[in-house]
Amino acid sequence: MPAYLIADPCEGQCFLCAEPKNGSCRVSPAIRYGDPIDLTATVAGLTITPDELGRD
């Protein structure tokens, strides 16, 4: 499944957009920096922590 991860380091949150269909996608509730993001069902096939993305 394709997915897009939107990280907002200023607000300290991320959103996972997945299941694209007819020009829109399903958007996850806000994910707080520090909480793991499960991407195992996506083409990435892994779990990451937003802190790994940095906040500069």
ABEGO torsion letter per residue (X at the ends): XBBBBBBBAAAGBBBBBBGBBGGBBBBBBBBBBGBBBBAAABAAGBBBBAAAAEAX
